[in-house]
Structure formats: C-alpha cells, structure tokens
Amino acid sequence: MSLTYKAIFFDLDNTLYPYEPCHREGLSQVINFLQKEWNFSYEQATDLYEEARNWVHNQLEGTAASHHRLLYMSKLCEFTKKNPILYAKKLEELYWDGYFSQMALYDSVIPLLEELKNFSLQLGLITDLVADIQYKKILYLGLENFFDLVVTSEEAGREKPDPIIFQLGLQKLSLTSTQAFMVGDSYSKDIVGANSLGMRAFWLKGDPTKASEWIIPIQDLKEIKNFL
C-alpha cells in the first residue's frame, strides 16, 4: 500500500463479524415470545415481524431509523392491537439480547487491526443504523481501542451508498478520497458508495471477475495485509 494512504474505513455488520447468526437468534427470541405470550403460530409471528419491518423500511427508506428495531416492535404492536408503550421496548430488548449473545468477530479481525495500527494507519468505521446500537456493538466486540472514529448513517443523515456518509469520515480525519480505502461486504453500499467518491475499496467475499483499479475483491480480511 502506498504511503500516500493514511486511513482505512471499515463497514461493521457482516464485515467484522457475521450478521446472520446474530439476527437469527434475536428474531428467534421475539418469535418465541409472540408464540408463548400472545398465542401466535410460528408462521403468524414471523409474518407479523416481516410486515412491521417492511412498513418501517418503506416509510423511512434511506434513513438510519429504517433499521430501528424499536420502531419495528412498535408497529408490530399496533398491528396486533397491543399497547406499544407496554410491549415495544420489551420486544426490542429481547431481540438485541439474543443478537448480542451470538456476536463474535471473524478470526482475522484482531490480527489485521493490530497490523494496520503498526503501519500507523488511522482506522474508522462507516456503518448504517442508529449510533446507540452501533456503539454498543463496537464495545461488546472489544474494538474501541482500534478505531479513531465512527460515522453512522444516523449522524450523516444518509445511508450508504450516499457519498455524504463517506465524505463525513474523510472530513473527520482531514483526508481526501485518494488517501483512504474502504472495506465492506456489500457491493451496492460499501463498494459503489466509496468508488463514487473516488475511494478505492476492498470487497469482502467479492466477485473476482469485478476486480479493477477501484475494486479489490478479497475472500478474507487477512488478505488486506498483502497490499501493505
């Protein structure tokens, strides 16, 4: 990696840890509650969650709030004629308790971050979702001493791939787009967003046939050290 590069930005969810096992357990906790306490079948409970989630996504598309589980649970309560003041927060807490119980970093994360720090690179996180939850994830995963900054879509007012969220990260470090890399798993959000600002990107689990000057597909985060 050329010495002109001063920083690397990382996506968080599904880039530094696997998202699906966490979401699956969180959702399982909610579904179990709906089955046991409200007598819904598994199919009914699952459909209710998806209906509530889709409603919030459609209403708040492009904003961090569109991912807010408390809003999902509040809408779910409204759909079932339950008082959201009594139940929405409880359901949200059930979800996140289950979610966090399954959180674990990919094996290569800590060795990579330690190596990047040895190269005196500044490290940042650029992530969708609300700041409160994303900061809790960072602390739970023990990443607080590796990163110099966090930019959430809640703070930026835009979600990836909007260039504004990437620009905010660069501004916080007083860097230009040619002085930083982005690392992420989502082509449409992380890679396209970074490239639109003139920032090169490592595409985790990316399609090797799409490799270019601007896109570097990798299958494991540890491959990044090959470019140092």
Order of alpha helices (4+ residues) and beta strands (2+ residues): beta-alpha-alpha-alpha-alpha-alpha-beta-alpha-beta-alpha-alpha-beta-alpha-beta-beta
